[in-house]
Amino acid sequence: MRKPIHPGEVLREEFLIPLDMEQTALAKDLGVDFKTINRLVNEQSKLSPSMAIRLAKFFDTTPEFWLNIQRAIDLYDAQSKVDTKSSARSLQHERRKHMRVKVIADSTYRGSRITTLECIYPRFIHSQVLTHRVFSRNSSSSRAIPIRRLLETGPVAPSLWGSAKHGMQAGNELTGLALVGVKMTWYAGWYFAKLQAYLFHLLGLHKQAANRVLEPYTTVRVLITSTDFQSFLDLRLHEDAQPEIQELAWHIKNELGKSRPKVLKEGEWHLPYAKDFGVNSNTLKISAARCARVSYQSHDGTRTDPMKDIALADVLIRSKHWSPFEHQAQACQTSHSSGNLRGPWIQYRQMKGLLLCSNA
């Protein structure tokens, strides 16, 4: 929508210039000071009803003529504000969809805290998260997600379209046609990748290969358990960190700050996704299986069945797929470290089926 003409422009172009009339003379004839007329003519102020009446009498028009011009400007400005807020909310919604952190389990014992987080973030920063070896993690694989579901997702884009410069940090954000150009090119890549994936699907290619072309534009869901998030925060909250992983670090810091860990006793368990079950070997399997799925929803959105969870855990054990068994931990004062956990915790993976503390 094109911005309507300002009443000051109408006054200047349609009355003062054709009549060869100075602003000072008009101000004197209307009985107002020069500054009032000058600001109106230079489109720096709104037209008031009283000014509309004065102009109508002097130029033999009607007050409605002038007020309708101002009303069109007011309506345009109001619509622009609504559109801007709507766009901002839409952008915030997209950012929330592409970057989320949720505390799944949070426990503390003898001053040591262990937390399990479910994180969603752009897949293009996943390799940076993987460098933190104090994290036990499981992540969703694009080859496990139906291609039609991936095709329905919106594209993930950089938080900052920074200008090219020497080194790892981008410069100031691009502006003008350059910014428009890179955004158009990025989103064109997404739609071309969707077309590729869809054609692969039609031709019968399995999703483990077909889905790969979509990865730069999609998110990844990752389950992270750790007793030490501080080193990650120290590194990734630094001003030199990539904006997207810096944003992830802020989300993690905020969620850790809001969560209140459950105080455990000797022998009690930190159990992601299985806190509603009594502790036994099957409970541990249920937790591990749900961690392997990176939440206990299937990819069709339905809840998993505990018996199916136990069966999946048995398959994981037989295939020696141990990473989902790293998220469960038992409070044990005789332990100082276990796997990549630090403090008085025994990681379930390290137990090899044995419950080490007496009152478990």
C-alpha positions as CSV (number, residue, x, y, z in Angstrom):
1,M,0.0,0.0,0.0
2,R,1.4,3.3,-1.1
3,K,1.6,6.0,1.6
4,P,-1.1,8.7,1.0
5,I,-0.2,12.3,0.3
6,H,0.4,14.5,3.4
7,P,-1.9,17.6,3.9
8,G,1.3,19.7,4.1
9,E,2.2,18.6,0.6
10,V,-1.2,19.5,-0.7
11,L,-1.0,22.9,0.9
12,R,2.5,23.5,-0.5
13,E,2.0,22.2,-4.0
14,E,-1.6,23.1,-4.7
15,F,-2.0,26.4,-2.9
16,L,1.1,28.2,-1.8
17,I,3.3,27.6,-4.9
18,P,0.5,28.4,-7.5
19,L,-0.5,31.5,-5.6
20,D,3.2,32.5,-5.0
21,M,2.4,32.9,-1.4
22,E,5.0,32.9,1.4
23,Q,4.5,30.8,4.6
24,T,5.0,33.9,6.7
25,A,2.1,35.6,4.9
26,L,-0.2,32.6,5.3
27,A,0.7,32.4,9.0
28,K,-0.2,36.0,9.5
29,D,-3.5,35.8,7.6
30,L,-4.5,32.7,9.6
31,G,-3.6,34.1,12.9
32,V,-1.0,31.4,13.8
33,D,2.7,31.5,14.3
34,F,5.2,30.8,11.5
35,K,6.5,27.6,13.1
36,T,3.0,26.0,13.0
37,I,2.7,26.6,9.3
38,N,6.3,25.7,8.5
39,R,6.1,22.3,10.3
40,L,2.8,21.5,8.5
41,V,4.2,22.5,5.1
42,N,7.4,20.4,5.7
43,E,5.2,17.4,6.7
44,Q,6.5,17.4,10.2
45,S,3.2,17.7,12.0
46,K,-0.4,16.5,11.7
47,L,-3.2,18.7,10.6
48,S,-5.5,19.7,13.5
49,P,-9.3,20.2,13.1
50,S,-8.9,23.9,14.0
51,M,-6.2,24.3,11.3
52,A,-8.6,22.5,8.8
53,I,-11.3,25.1,9.6
54,R,-8.8,28.0,9.1
55,L,-7.5,26.7,5.8
56,A,-11.1,25.9,4.6
57,K,-12.2,29.5,5.3
58,F,-9.1,31.1,3.8
59,F,-8.9,29.0,0.6
60,D,-12.7,28.6,0.1
61,T,-12.7,24.8,0.6
62,T,-14.3,22.7,3.3
63,P,-12.9,21.4,6.6
64,E,-13.7,17.9,5.4
65,F,-11.4,18.3,2.4
66,W,-8.4,18.8,4.7
67,L,-9.5,16.4,7.4
68,N,-10.0,13.5,4.9
69,I,-6.4,13.9,3.7
70,Q,-5.2,13.8,7.3
71,R,-7.5,10.8,8.0
72,A,-6.0,8.8,5.2
73,I,-2.5,9.4,6.6
74,D,-3.6,8.4,10.1
75,L,-5.2,5.2,8.8
76,Y,-2.0,4.3,6.9
77,D,0.2,4.9,9.9
78,A,-2.1,2.8,12.1
79,Q,-2.2,0.0,9.6
80,S,1.6,0.1,9.3
81,K,2.0,-0.3,13.1
82,V,-0.4,-3.2,13.2
83,D,1.4,-4.9,10.3
84,T,4.8,-4.3,12.0
85,K,3.6,-5.8,15.3
86,S,2.0,-8.7,13.4
87,S,5.3,-9.3,11.5
88,A,7.3,-9.2,14.7
89,R,4.9,-11.7,16.4
90,S,5.2,-13.9,13.3
91,L,9.0,-13.7,13.4
92,Q,9.0,-14.5,17.1
93,H,6.7,-17.4,16.5
94,E,9.1,-18.8,13.8
95,R,12.1,-18.2,16.1
96,R,10.3,-20.1,18.9
97,K,9.5,-22.9,16.5
98,H,13.1,-23.2,15.4
99,M,14.8,-22.6,18.7
100,R,13.3,-24.1,21.9
101,V,14.7,-25.6,25.1
102,K,12.7,-27.6,27.7
103,V,13.8,-29.1,31.0
104,I,12.9,-32.8,31.0
105,A,14.4,-33.8,34.3
106,D,16.4,-31.9,36.9
107,S,18.0,-33.5,40.0
108,T,20.5,-32.6,42.7
109,Y,22.4,-34.7,45.2
110,R,25.1,-33.5,47.7
111,G,25.4,-30.2,45.9
112,S,25.8,-31.7,42.4
113,R,23.2,-31.0,39.8
114,I,22.3,-33.1,36.8
115,T,19.9,-31.8,34.2
116,T,18.3,-33.3,31.0
117,L,17.2,-30.8,28.4
118,E,15.2,-31.3,25.2
119,C,16.5,-28.8,22.7
120,I,15.3,-27.8,19.2
121,Y,17.7,-25.7,17.1
122,P,18.9,-25.2,13.5
123,R,20.6,-28.3,12.2
124,F,23.4,-26.2,10.8
125,I,24.8,-25.5,14.3
126,H,24.5,-29.1,15.4
127,S,28.2,-29.9,14.8
128,Q,29.2,-27.1,17.2
129,V,27.0,-28.7,20.0
130,L,28.7,-32.1,19.3
131,T,32.1,-30.7,20.2
132,H,31.1,-30.5,23.9
133,R,32.1,-33.9,25.2
134,V,30.7,-33.4,28.7
135,F,27.2,-33.8,27.1
136,S,25.4,-37.1,26.9
137,R,23.1,-36.7,23.9
138,N,20.7,-38.3,21.5
139,S,19.4,-36.5,18.5
140,S,16.7,-37.0,15.9
141,S,17.9,-38.3,12.6
142,S,16.4,-36.9,9.4
143,R,16.4,-40.5,8.0
144,A,13.9,-41.5,10.7
145,I,11.4,-38.7,9.9
146,P,8.8,-39.2,7.1
147,I,9.7,-37.0,4.2
148,R,6.2,-35.6,4.0
149,R,6.6,-34.3,7.5
150,L,9.9,-32.6,6.7
151,L,8.3,-31.0,3.6
152,E,5.7,-29.4,5.8
153,T,8.2,-27.6,8.0
154,G,9.2,-24.0,7.4
155,P,12.8,-23.2,6.4
156,V,15.3,-22.3,9.1
157,A,17.3,-19.2,8.3
158,P,20.3,-17.4,9.9
159,S,19.6,-15.0,12.7
160,L,22.0,-12.5,11.3
161,W,22.7,-12.0,7.6
162,G,26.2,-10.7,8.3
163,S,28.6,-9.2,5.7
164,A,31.7,-11.2,4.6
165,K,35.0,-10.3,6.3
166,H,38.2,-12.1,7.2
167,G,37.9,-14.5,10.1
168,M,35.1,-16.6,11.7
169,Q,32.8,-13.7,12.7
170,A,30.6,-12.0,10.2
171,G,30.5,-8.2,9.9
172,N,27.5,-5.9,10.2
173,E,24.2,-7.1,8.7
174,L,23.8,-6.6,5.0
175,T,21.4,-3.9,3.9
176,G,19.4,-2.8,0.9
177,L,19.5,-5.0,-2.2
178,A,22.3,-7.2,-0.9
179,L,20.1,-8.2,2.1
180,V,17.1,-8.8,-0.1
181,G,19.3,-10.8,-2.5
182,V,20.8,-13.2,0.0
183,K,17.4,-13.8,1.6
184,M,15.8,-14.6,-1.7
185,T,18.7,-16.9,-2.6
186,W,18.5,-18.7,0.7
187,Y,14.8,-19.3,0.5
188,A,15.1,-20.3,-3.2
189,G,17.5,-23.0,-2.0
190,W,14.9,-24.3,0.4
191,Y,12.2,-24.6,-2.2
192,F,14.7,-26.2,-4.7
193,A,15.7,-28.7,-1.9
194,K,12.0,-29.5,-1.3
195,L,11.5,-30.2,-5.0
196,Q,14.5,-32.5,-5.0
197,A,13.3,-34.4,-1.9
198,Y,9.8,-34.7,-3.3
199,L,11.1,-36.0,-6.6
200,F,13.4,-38.5,-4.8
201,H,10.3,-39.6,-2.9
202,L,8.3,-40.1,-6.1
203,L,11.1,-42.1,-7.6
204,G,11.2,-44.4,-4.6
205,L,14.4,-43.3,-3.0
206,H,14.5,-44.1,0.7
207,K,14.3,-41.2,3.2
208,Q,17.8,-41.9,4.6
209,A,19.1,-40.4,1.4
210,A,16.2,-38.3,0.2
211,N,15.9,-36.3,3.4
212,R,19.5,-35.2,3.5
213,V,19.1,-32.4,0.9
214,L,16.7,-30.7,3.4
215,E,19.0,-30.7,6.4
216,P,20.6,-27.3,6.0
217,Y,17.1,-25.8,6.2
218,T,15.6,-27.9,9.1
219,T,15.9,-28.2,12.8
220,V,17.2,-31.0,14.9
221,R,15.7,-32.2,18.2
222,V,18.4,-33.1,20.7
223,L,18.3,-34.6,24.2
224,I,21.2,-33.4,26.4
225,T,22.1,-34.6,29.9
226,S,25.0,-33.1,31.8
227,T,26.4,-32.2,35.2
228,D,28.4,-29.3,33.6
229,F,26.6,-26.8,31.4
230,Q,28.8,-23.9,32.5
231,S,31.7,-24.5,30.2
232,F,29.2,-24.6,27.3
233,L,27.6,-21.3,28.4
234,D,31.0,-19.6,29.0
235,L,32.1,-20.4,25.4
236,R,28.8,-20.0,23.6
237,L,27.6,-16.8,25.3
238,H,30.7,-15.0,24.2
239,E,30.2,-12.2,21.8
240,D,32.3,-14.0,19.2
241,A,30.0,-17.0,19.1
242,Q,27.9,-17.7,16.1
243,P,24.5,-15.9,16.7
244,E,22.4,-19.0,16.4
245,I,24.4,-21.0,19.0
246,Q,24.6,-17.9,21.2
247,E,20.8,-17.8,21.1
248,L,20.7,-21.5,22.0
249,A,23.0,-20.8,25.0
250,W,20.8,-18.0,26.2
251,H,17.7,-20.4,26.1
252,I,19.6,-23.0,28.0
253,K,20.8,-20.5,30.6
254,N,17.3,-19.2,31.1
255,E,15.7,-22.6,31.4
256,L,18.3,-23.7,33.9
257,G,17.7,-20.6,35.9
258,K,14.0,-21.1,36.0
259,S,14.1,-24.8,36.9
260,R,14.2,-26.1,40.5
261,P,16.0,-29.4,40.7
262,K,14.5,-32.3,42.7
263,V,16.6,-33.2,45.7
264,L,17.5,-36.9,45.6
265,K,18.5,-39.2,48.3
266,E,21.2,-41.8,48.2
267,G,20.3,-44.5,45.6
268,E,17.5,-42.5,44.0
269,W,17.4,-42.0,40.2
270,H,17.5,-39.2,37.7
271,L,15.1,-40.6,35.1
272,P,14.1,-38.5,32.0
273,Y,10.6,-39.3,30.6
274,A,9.9,-41.9,33.3
275,K,9.3,-40.0,36.5
276,D,5.8,-41.4,36.8
277,F,6.9,-45.0,37.1
278,G,8.3,-46.8,40.1
279,V,12.1,-47.5,39.9
280,N,13.0,-51.0,38.5
281,S,14.9,-52.4,35.6
282,N,11.9,-51.9,33.3
283,T,11.6,-48.2,34.3
284,L,15.2,-47.7,33.3
285,K,14.5,-49.3,30.0
286,I,11.5,-47.1,29.4
287,S,13.6,-44.0,30.1
288,A,16.4,-45.2,27.8
289,A,14.0,-46.0,25.0
290,R,12.3,-42.7,25.2
291,C,15.6,-40.9,25.2
292,A,16.5,-42.9,22.1
293,R,13.4,-41.5,20.5
294,V,14.3,-38.0,21.8
295,S,11.0,-37.7,23.6
296,Y,8.4,-40.3,24.1
297,Q,6.3,-39.3,21.1
298,S,6.6,-41.2,17.9
299,H,7.1,-39.2,14.7
300,D,3.4,-39.4,14.0
301,G,2.8,-37.5,17.2
302,T,1.3,-40.3,19.2
303,R,2.5,-41.4,22.7
304,T,4.6,-44.5,22.9
305,D,3.5,-47.6,24.8
306,P,5.6,-48.6,27.8
307,M,5.8,-52.3,26.6
308,K,7.0,-51.1,23.2
309,D,9.6,-48.9,25.1
310,I,10.9,-52.0,26.9
311,A,11.1,-53.9,23.7
312,L,13.0,-51.1,22.0
313,A,15.4,-50.9,25.0
314,D,16.1,-54.7,24.6
315,V,16.8,-54.1,20.9
316,L,19.2,-51.3,21.8
317,I,21.0,-53.5,24.3
318,R,21.4,-56.4,21.8
319,S,22.7,-54.0,19.1
320,K,25.0,-52.3,21.7
321,H,23.5,-48.9,21.0
322,W,24.5,-47.5,24.4
323,S,24.0,-43.7,24.2
324,P,20.4,-43.7,25.3
325,F,21.5,-45.3,28.6
326,E,23.7,-42.3,29.5
327,H,20.8,-40.1,30.5
328,Q,19.8,-42.1,33.6
329,A,21.9,-41.6,36.7
330,Q,21.8,-42.9,40.3
331,A,22.8,-40.8,43.3
332,C,25.8,-42.5,44.9
333,Q,28.1,-40.8,47.4
334,T,31.0,-43.1,46.7
335,S,31.2,-42.0,43.0
336,H,33.2,-39.0,41.8
337,S,32.7,-39.5,38.1
338,S,31.0,-41.9,35.8
339,G,31.2,-41.7,32.0
340,N,31.0,-38.0,31.2
341,L,29.2,-37.2,34.4
342,R,31.0,-35.5,37.3
343,G,30.1,-35.7,41.0
344,P,28.2,-38.3,43.0
345,W,26.4,-40.0,40.1
346,I,26.6,-43.4,38.5
347,Q,25.6,-43.4,34.9
348,Y,23.3,-46.3,34.0
349,R,25.4,-47.1,31.0
350,Q,28.4,-47.7,33.2
351,M,26.6,-50.1,35.5
352,K,26.3,-52.9,32.9
353,G,23.0,-54.0,34.4
354,L,24.1,-53.8,38.0
355,L,22.5,-51.4,40.6
356,L,25.6,-50.3,42.6
357,C,24.1,-48.5,45.6
358,S,22.5,-50.5,48.3
359,N,19.0,-49.0,48.7
360,A,18.2,-48.7,44.9
